[in-house]
Amino acid sequence: MKEWIKNNINNIIIGSFLIPILLVAFVSISHVTTFYGLSNPFSWAIYLSVAVEIAALASLAGISAKFGKFIYIPFGIVTLIQLVGNFFYSYSFVDMDSESFRNWVDMTSGIFEVFGIETTNVLAHRRILAFLTGGMIPFISLTFAHMLIVYSSKIQEGKVENEKLDFDGKIIDQLSKNAGAVEATNIEKPWIPTQSELEEFEKNLLVEQNTDQVTDQVNEQIVEEVSQSIPTEEQILVEPPKNRLVYTKNV
């Protein structure tokens, strides 16, 4: 039993939200049908009461989905119709001559006397009882419907998170694509020189080449002059160097 409850906890919670919504919606449809029956045939009153109940739930879903401020207009209209319809039915059903109603007045007279409502003012007590038993019904249904929508969205978000943690092939490929896109945005753009920069670079290159040629020519000339100034071996043997004493041997 515990294992079954653990495996079906979400369904149990959703069911606990749905049961009061369905019961209250059924009662509200019956009450609003009586209200619409004041000015419509009975069959039309049923259609209108069902449409109002569905419209109330749909507008509440639109508010939860953040459809915008305009969704509050139909939500307010259908909620007001439900409030008036349930309130009217309960007020019409109250029997002021019944013992239950007299007991209600005796029980609450001490509370409502603080607000200026006397025990003898049975109409005021009838309106208060009708509001508490009928006028609050739409708020009960809409509150539980809102909680159901919020809880369902939480479950859906939990499923999405679990799917993100399941690293199958598709998710890995997607992560790789995302990483590649981020890396591509971080790569620096190559430098593309302008036409003026290219012309300036070419001019500097020609100047450097001319300078190197002149330098090479000068170096060659210096080497040639130095090589010419150095006497050869024959010149050393034939032409004695200047300022050198020559000794001869007498025979």
Secondary structure, DSSP 8 states (H G I E B T S, - for coil): -HHHHHHTHHHHHHHHHHHHHHHHHHHHHHHHHHHHTTTS-HHHHHHHHHHHHHHHHHHHHHHHTT--GGGHHHHHHHHHHHHHHHHHHHHHH--TTSHHHHHHHHHHHHHHGGGT--TT-HHHHHHHHHIIIIITHHHHHHHHHHHHHHHHHHHHHHHHHHHHH---HHHHHHHHHHHHHHHHHHS-------HHHHHHHHHHHHHHHHHHHHHHHHHHHHHHHHHHHS--HHHHHHS--TT--------
